[in-house]
């Protein structure tokens, strides 16, 4: 029993010595870990709340657009971009606002909103759509070089034919028929045989005197 008590005392003394040397550091580390865990839980809850609130505002935006209520739509869209810019709803709202401005002939505002959507969207598909619409707005404003630059970046295969087709439109507007024909041919080749838009590309090629293959 005496040996057992001695061993216990030695371990206790070692623990006291360790705690004297490292105790404050250990407590600081524990405090940091607790704070980090609390911060992570707060961020998760905050993100969930933001997404829920943004979803409600986005629904209000789409309903306002369906009802042709431009004032309410603009208010909801601005709120999403200003207050919920880190959610997936904000880039979508920017694209809808751009569409509303295109209809109102305000191409400069539409361009700014689409540029914002391209810069802030974290979803590749949404980013690709925003770039397509942006290039279209740039084409309408005769910003041909800017439109070609917008179309030149990488994009998903699902949008490849749309990028090539729009590139053909820009090149046609520039009077570069040979390059436009090549772009349309590339677009035609990237579409499935049952894609109804193939007929549109064929018409564009016919207008340029080019074959589809």
Secondary structure, DSSP 8 states (H G I E B T S, - for coil): -HHHHHHHHHHHHHHHHHHHHHHHHHHHHHHHHHHHHHHHHHHHHHHHHHHHHHHHHHHHHHHHHHTT-HHHHHHHHHHHHHH-TTSHHHHHHHHHHHHHHHHTT-HHHHHHHHHHHHHH---HHHHHHHHHHHHHHHHHTT-HHHHHHHHTS---GGGHHHHHHHHHHHHHHTT-HHHHHHHHHHHHHTS-TT-TTHHHHHHHHHHHT----
